[in-house]
Each structure stands twice: as structure tokens, then as C-alpha cells.
Amino acid sequence: MPGHDHGPQIRNGELYEKLRDEGASKEKAARIANAQAAGTLHHPGGTLESRSKKQLYDEAKEIGIEGRSGMDKGALAKAIREHG
């Protein structure tokens, strides 16, 4: 897959390929690669716990965490941490 053009829908082809090699589905790899490229996967502004529940929810939505609507702030932070 190296050097493969994934098209404009994949914003970080290198990360996408790495995640696919590690066994991630195409959809999950695309969500993570695009979130990283958009700067929404990792925030330089502190730990997960220092973010608001809305910020955590939005990040969980961006990376495709299921069941996020029923999670409290702590559960969202844990799910995001375990996802990456």
C-alpha cells in the first residue's frame, strides 16, 4: 500500500496505511487519519480531563466512538484514550 493514492477523502495517507496494517477497518482508519490531519484527534491544550464534556463528545464523534451519547465526561475521556 505505500505510495497508494487514497484520493482526497483520506487526508493523512501515511497514518491511514499504518492503521490498516495494524488491522483497523477502512472506515476507522479513515476517521482517525482525517481527525489527526484536521487537528481534532490530539489537542495540545492539556489533558483529556481538562477539556469540557462537549469537547470530549465532539472528539469522540469525530473518531467514531460508539455509545458516546450515554457517556459521562470520565467515560468519554477513557474511551478516547483507549481508542488511539
SEMARMI-18249 format. One record per residue: x, y, z of N, C-alpha, C, O in turn; residue number from 1. Coordinates in Angstrom, 3 decimals, decimal comma. Example, Ala and Ser with C-alpha at 12.3 -4.5 7.8 and 13.67 -1.06 7.14 Angstrom:
BEGIN
> 13,190|-5,690|7,800|12,300|-4,500|7,800|13,200|-3,300|7,800|14,236|-3,319|8,465|1
> 12,850|-2,250|7,080|13,670|-1,060|7,140|12,900|0,030|7,870|13,409|1,138|8,039|2
END
This chain:
BEGIN
> 0,788|-1,207|0,000|0,000|0,000|0,000|0,831|1,273|0,000|0,303|2,313|-0,394|1
> 2,097|1,265|0,415|2,858|2,507|0,409|2,840|3,151|-0,961|2,962|2,478|-1,985|2
> 2,684|4,467|-0,964|2,650|5,208|-2,198|1,287|5,192|-2,873|1,116|5,794|-3,933|3
> 0,334|4,525|-2,285|-1,004|4,428|-2,865|-1,732|5,754|-2,669|-1,715|6,330|-1,581|4
> -2,366|6,226|-3,727|-3,149|7,449|-3,640|-4,561|7,075|-3,194|-5,306|6,451|-3,950|5
> -4,927|7,451|-1,984|-6,238|7,116|-1,429|-7,295|8,116|-1,859|-8,473|7,948|-1,543|6
> -6,894|9,136|-2,563|-7,830|10,157|-3,004|-8,000|11,249|-1,962|-7,425|11,174|-0,876|7
> -8,786|12,258|-2,291|-8,926|13,416|-1,396|-9,683|13,123|-0,109|-9,615|13,912|0,834|8
> -10,406|12,001|-0,048|-11,161|11,702|1,170|-10,254|11,287|2,331|-10,672|11,366|3,486|9
> -9,028|10,848|2,052|-8,067|10,478|3,095|-7,031|11,586|3,170|-6,261|11,793|2,233|10
> -7,017|12,295|4,286|-6,145|13,461|4,416|-4,743|13,123|4,902|-3,818|13,910|4,702|11
> -4,570|11,975|5,533|-3,245|11,565|6,005|-3,048|10,109|5,589|-3,301|9,186|6,364|12
> -2,591|9,922|4,351|-2,441|8,595|3,787|-1,463|7,723|4,543|-1,675|6,516|4,663|13
> -0,393|8,314|5,056|0,615|7,543|5,791|0,020|6,935|7,056|0,212|5,751|7,330|14
> -0,705|7,749|7,831|-1,343|7,242|9,044|-2,425|6,224|8,688|-2,563|5,205|9,366|15
> -3,185|6,488|7,642|-4,220|5,556|7,189|-3,606|4,185|6,904|-4,112|3,163|7,367|16
> -2,521|4,171|6,145|-1,868|2,906|5,807|-1,344|2,193|7,045|-1,452|0,971|7,150|17
> -0,774|2,950|7,986|-0,262|2,358|9,223|-1,394|1,702|10,011|-1,246|0,583|10,504|18
> -2,508|2,391|10,125|-3,648|1,850|10,862|-4,225|0,619|10,172|-4,606|-0,343|10,839|19
> -4,292|0,640|8,846|-4,781|-0,532|8,103|-3,847|-1,713|8,312|-4,307|-2,842|8,484|20
> -2,526|-1,465|8,300|-1,549|-2,527|8,539|-1,709|-3,123|9,932|-1,434|-4,304|10,144|21
> -2,161|-2,292|10,891|-2,368|-2,757|12,263|-3,727|-3,440|12,436|-4,047|-3,916|13,525|22
> -4,519|-3,489|11,375|-5,779|-4,212|11,423|-7,033|-3,374|11,554|-8,128|-3,924|11,677|23
> -6,902|-2,052|11,529|-8,090|-1,203|11,621|-8,909|-1,323|10,339|-8,357|-1,523|9,257|24
> -10,218|-1,199|10,467|-11,082|-1,222|9,286|-10,796|0,023|8,450|-10,195|0,981|8,935|25
> -11,228|0,000|7,199|-11,040|1,155|6,322|-11,714|2,390|6,908|-11,153|3,485|6,881|26
> -12,921|2,205|7,438|-13,677|3,325|7,989|-12,995|3,919|9,224|-12,872|5,137|9,350|27
> -12,558|3,053|10,122|-11,902|3,525|11,339|-10,588|4,208|11,000|-10,292|5,273|11,542|28
> -9,795|3,617|10,115|-8,521|4,211|9,723|-8,738|5,571|9,078|-7,983|6,508|9,335|29
> -9,759|5,686|8,246|-10,052|6,961|7,588|-10,464|8,019|8,606|-10,008|9,160|8,537|30
> -11,334|7,640|9,560|-11,775|8,610|10,578|-10,600|9,115|11,397|-10,472|10,318|11,627|31
> -9,742|8,205|11,840|-8,606|8,600|12,673|-7,623|9,440|11,872|-7,163|10,478|12,347|32
> -7,296|8,996|10,654|-6,343|9,742|9,821|-6,863|11,136|9,515|-6,099|12,101|9,557|33
> -8,139|11,259|9,209|-8,704|12,566|8,903|-8,808|13,445|10,140|-8,593|14,654|10,054|34
> -9,131|12,863|11,284|-9,188|13,639|12,528|-7,805|14,152|12,892|-7,661|15,297|13,321|35
> -6,789|13,317|12,725|-5,421|13,745|13,013|-5,016|14,871|12,069|-4,417|15,855|12,503|36
> -5,333|14,739|10,795|-4,975|15,754|9,813|-5,690|17,079|10,089|-5,140|18,153|9,843|37
> -6,908|16,994|10,597|-7,677|18,199|10,907|-7,287|18,812|12,249|-7,738|19,905|12,590|38
> -6,455|18,111|13,003|-6,032|18,621|14,302|-7,036|18,392|15,401|-6,946|19,022|16,454|39
> -7,989|17,511|15,190|-9,009|17,277|16,210|-8,780|16,003|17,003|-9,508|15,730|17,958|40
> -7,782|15,222|16,623|-7,532|13,966|17,332|-6,777|14,201|18,629|-7,131|13,645|19,668|41
> -5,758|15,010|18,571|-4,957|15,305|19,761|-4,903|16,812|19,950|-4,522|17,553|19,044|42
> -5,282|17,242|21,113|-5,283|18,669|21,410|-4,068|19,008|22,259|-3,840|18,384|23,295|43
> -3,285|19,994|21,827|-2,110|20,368|22,610|-2,472|21,095|23,898|-1,609|21,302|24,750|44
> -3,727|21,485|24,053|-4,142|22,289|25,187|-4,524|21,505|26,418|-5,601|21,732|26,968|45
> -3,696|20,601|26,869|-3,956|19,935|28,132|-4,430|18,505|28,004|-4,551|17,948|26,913|46
> -4,691|17,938|29,163|-5,100|16,533|29,224|-6,567|16,389|28,846|-7,300|17,374|28,772|47
> -6,975|15,184|28,614|-8,376|14,933|28,302|-9,284|15,412|29,425|-10,348|15,981|29,177|48
> -8,858|15,179|30,654|-9,687|15,551|31,800|-9,873|17,063|31,930|-10,827|17,513|32,565|49
> -8,970|17,855|31,332|-9,094|19,305|31,447|-10,060|19,882|30,408|-10,378|21,070|30,453|50
> -10,520|19,060|29,489|-11,445|19,517|28,458|-12,882|19,397|28,935|-13,190|18,638|29,853|51
> -13,751|20,159|28,295|-15,173|20,099|28,649|-15,785|18,813|28,094|-15,225|18,172|27,204|52
> -16,945|18,455|28,641|-17,641|17,267|28,161|-17,988|17,433|26,682|-17,898|16,474|25,915|53
> -18,380|18,633|26,277|-18,716|18,876|24,872|-17,500|18,675|23,976|-17,617|18,081|22,904|54
> -16,335|19,160|24,398|-15,123|18,960|23,608|-14,804|17,469|23,470|-14,443|16,999|22,391|55
> -14,941|16,740|24,563|-14,692|15,297|24,537|-15,709|14,588|23,650|-15,355|13,702|22,872|56
> -16,967|14,981|23,770|-18,013|14,381|22,946|-17,729|14,624|21,461|-17,839|13,712|20,641|57
> -17,364|15,859|21,127|-17,079|16,193|19,728|-15,907|15,384|19,189|-15,936|14,924|18,048|58
> -14,874|15,211|20,012|-13,728|14,405|19,585|-14,127|12,940|19,433|-13,722|12,281|18,476|59
> -14,918|12,431|20,372|-15,386|11,038|20,284|-16,215|10,841|19,020|-16,111|9,803|18,367|60
> -17,028|11,817|18,675|-17,832|11,747|17,457|-16,927|11,734|16,231|-17,140|10,946|15,309|61
> -15,925|12,600|16,217|-15,006|12,705|15,085|-14,264|11,394|14,825|-14,050|11,022|13,671|62
> -13,876|10,699|15,879|-13,104|9,465|15,681|-13,991|8,213|15,676|-13,497|7,095|15,532|63
> -15,293|8,413|15,833|-16,224|7,307|15,646|-16,452|6,401|16,833|-16,688|5,206|16,653|64
> -16,389|6,930|18,042|-16,650|6,117|19,229|-18,155|5,928|19,382|-18,912|6,896|19,472|65
> -18,571|4,675|19,410|-19,988|4,367|19,544|-20,413|4,421|21,009|-19,614|4,154|21,906|66
> -21,673|4,767|21,239|-22,217|4,833|22,585|-21,858|6,105|23,327|-22,105|6,219|24,528|67
> -21,280|7,056|22,624|-20,789|8,288|23,274|-21,898|9,126|23,895|-21,661|9,834|24,874|68
> -23,110|9,056|23,340|-24,192|9,904|23,854|-24,590|9,521|25,277|-25,125|10,349|26,014|69
> -24,334|8,283|25,665|-24,673|7,846|27,014|-23,521|7,933|28,001|-23,652|7,511|29,150|70
> -22,390|8,478|27,559|-21,194|8,524|28,415|-21,093|9,840|29,166|-21,459|10,899|28,658|71
> -20,583|9,745|30,396|-20,262|10,962|31,126|-18,853|11,404|30,733|-18,192|10,746|29,930|72
> -18,407|12,503|31,294|-17,111|13,080|30,925|-15,969|12,086|31,133|-15,103|11,956|30,267|73
> -15,954|11,399|32,246|-14,895|10,433|32,541|-14,880|9,272|31,560|-13,818|8,825|31,127|74
> -16,059|8,792|31,215|-16,156|7,677|30,267|-15,713|8,115|28,870|-15,065|7,350|28,154|75
> -16,063|9,345|28,483|-15,622|9,864|27,186|-14,100|9,947|27,129|-13,488|9,525|26,148|76
> -13,489|10,494|28,183|-12,029|10,607|28,231|-11,385|9,226|28,145|-10,398|9,044|27,432|77
> -11,931|8,270|28,857|-11,388|6,910|28,842|-11,519|6,283|27,459|-10,585|5,651|26,966|78
> -12,678|6,460|26,837|-12,901|5,875|25,513|-11,954|6,482|24,476|-11,425|5,766|23,626|79
> -11,742|7,785|24,543|-10,818|8,446|23,616|-9,404|7,951|23,848|-8,685|7,647|22,897|80
> -9,009|7,872|25,088|-7,649|7,418|25,419|-7,422|6,002|24,924|-6,359|5,708|24,378|81
> -8,391|5,121|25,100|-8,247|3,736|24,698|-8,388|3,538|23,199|-7,947|2,526|22,654|82
> -9,001|4,503|22,538|-9,220|4,403|21,089|-7,938|4,597|20,305|-7,709|3,900|19,317|83
> -7,108|5,519|20,721|-5,903|5,859|19,963|-4,792|4,967|20,253|-3,708|5,127|19,691|84
END
